[in-house]
Amino acid sequence: MSQFSIQEQNQLLSAWAHGWTISRGTDAPIPLADFGYRIQVGLPGHLERYVLQGHVLTAVQRLAQEIDTPDTWLKICAPHSSVAGLLPVRWQVKAPEYLMSKQLSHTIVSMPEAYSIGLTVDGNAVTARACNRDGQHAATGRMAIHGEHAVFDQIVTEPAHRRRGLANAIMQSLSNHAVGKHAEQGVLVATAEGRALYTTLGWLLASDMTAAVLV
């Protein structure tokens, strides 16, 4: 169960939407009458995405009925049980996701032996990349700063290098960079597998998330 109020959830959702656009290099989110944002993505299979608050499901339902462009995505700050029955049949509901948050502080990076991590800064975003001694790419992650929030994105460990703590080291490296930029609170949206990892790292569940795509 989330310990976060609706207001706190909405603040985290807004920070995540803005940070996601910074990380992915899209235009800034366009506000939607106090219930979310529209983001123009422009990629095959992902033309637009709507990031929507979960406490105004009547507005979410109306929007879902109005949208008719395939490859449009919804990210709704509410659980499957509250959302799935509201969407027209053309919307394909995806696996559950989770909005999570953590207060950031500087920490020692738990670097697995035989690996190193380098950071590449690109404006308000930074990429952490882990390689082994042979220079083989092993793991990567992105983080974007939006105000006091640091939004973590695309944390991926290559299959041959999993279960060695690399995701933890990537997160710690990005967190330390964020603290150095005066960010105070981390935000991310996790899969079920990611949620298990981030929970062990001290991240808290802010809200269930439901993703759906128009097919």
N, C-alpha and C positions, 0 to 999 in steps of 0.2 A: 504494500500500500504506500502511496506517495505521501511524503511529509510536506509537500509544497502546496501553497494556496493557489487558487485559480490565477490570481494576479501574478504570482511568482512564475507559474507555468507560462503565462502569456509573455512575460518578460524574457524568459529563457527561449521560448519559441521564436520571438522576434530577433533575439541575438543570434540564434542558430540560422535563421533565414538570411540575415545580413552576412554573417560569417561564411555561410555556404557560397554565396555569390562571390565573395572575395576570393575564396579558395578556388572556385571553379572558373573565375574570370568572366562571369556574366555581368550584365547590367544589374544595378541595385534593385532590390525588391520594390514592387509597386503596391502601396497600401490598398486594402479592400475594405473600406467603410467599417473599420474597427473590428473586423473578424479574421484578418489574415493578410496574406500577400500573394501577389502573382509574380512569377519569375520567368522571364523569357530565356529559355535554355538554347533552343535552336539546334539540337543534335538529333540524328536519326534515332527514332524510338523514344525520344524525350524532347518534344518540342517546347512544352511549357510545364511548369509545375506550380501548384497552388499549395501554400503552407497555411493551414487553417486552424483556428482555435476550436476546441472541442465543446465549449459550453454554449455554442450558438448553432446547434445541429440543424435547426430549421433553415438557417441561411446556407449551411453546407449542403443540405439536401436540394435546395432551390438552385444553387450554383451547379451541382452535379447534373441536374435535369437540363440546365441551359447549355452546358458545354457539349459541342458536337464534333470537336476536332480529335481524331485518333492520336495516340501517343502523347496525350495530356495526362499528367500525373497529379494526384492529390496526396498530400501528407497531412493527416488530420490528427490533432492532439487529443485523441480519445481511443478507447479500446475497440477491438473488433466487434464485441457484443453490442456496442452502442451505435456503430456505423454501418455494418454490412447490410442490414435490412433497409437502410435509407437510400442506398445507391441503386440507380437503374441497372438492369441486367448487363448492359454493355460494359460496365465497370468491373474490371478483374481485380479482386482484392488480393493483396500480397501477404506474405508471412508477417506476423507481428513485429513491430519495432519499438524502441524504447528511448524516450528523451531522458537524458541523464545529466547530472551536474556534480561539480566538486569544487570546493574552495581550494585555490592553488597556493602552494608554498614551495620554496626552493628545496630540492632534495638531491641526494647523491644518486647518480645514475648507476643502476645495477647492470653493468655492461658484461654480457656473456664473453667468456674467453674466446679469443681468436676472431673477434669482431670489432668493428669501429663504426662510429656514427658521425656523419657530417651534416651540417645544416646549410641550406641555401636560402637566402632571404630574397623575397620578391615583393617589394612594397610592404603591405600589411599582412602578407602571407609568408610562410616559411615551410620548406620541405626538409624533413629528416630522412636520411637514407643510410641504411646499414649495409655494410659489405664485410665479407670474410677476408682473410689474409691474402687470398688469391685475387681479390678485387671483384669477386662474384657478388652480384646484387642479391640481398637476402630479405630486406624489409624496407618499407617506406611509410611515411605518414605526412599529412599536411595539417597546418594550423593557421587560422586567420584571427587577427585581432579586430574586435569591434567594441570600442569603448573599453569598459572594464571587463569585458568577456573575451575569452579565448575559445574559438570554435575548432574542434578537432574533427578531421575529415580523412577518409580513405586510408585508414590504418591497415596495412596489408603485409603479411609475412608469406614469403614464397614457400610452397609445400615442403621443399627439401630442408628448410631451415626452421620449421615450426617446433614448438615445445622446448625452446631454449631460452625463453625470456626476452626475445627481441622486441615483441610488441610492448612489453613493459618498459624496456629501455628507450624505445622510440617515444612513448608517451611521456616518460620522465624528461627526456631531452627537450621535447616541445614545451612541456610545462615550465621548465626552467627558463626557456627563452621568453615565454609569455610573462612570467613574473618579472623578468628584466625589462619588459615593456610596460610594466605597471598594470597588467591584467590581474584580476583578483578571482574570477570565477570561470571554471571550465564548463563547456557545454558540448554535447555530442548526441547523435542519434545512433543507437546500436541495434544490431541484430540480436537474436536470442543468444547466439554463441558469444557475440561481443559483450553482451550484458553480463554474462557469467565472468568474463575476464575483468571487465571494468569494476564490477562489484568487489572483486578481490583487491583492487587498487584503491578502494575508498570512494568510488563514485556512487551517487545516490540516484534512485529512480525518481524522476520528476513527474512523468506521465507515460502511460502507454501511448503508442502511436500506431495509426493505421495508414498504410499506403495502398493506393489503387491506381490503375492505369486504364484509360479508355481504349478499347480495342475495336 
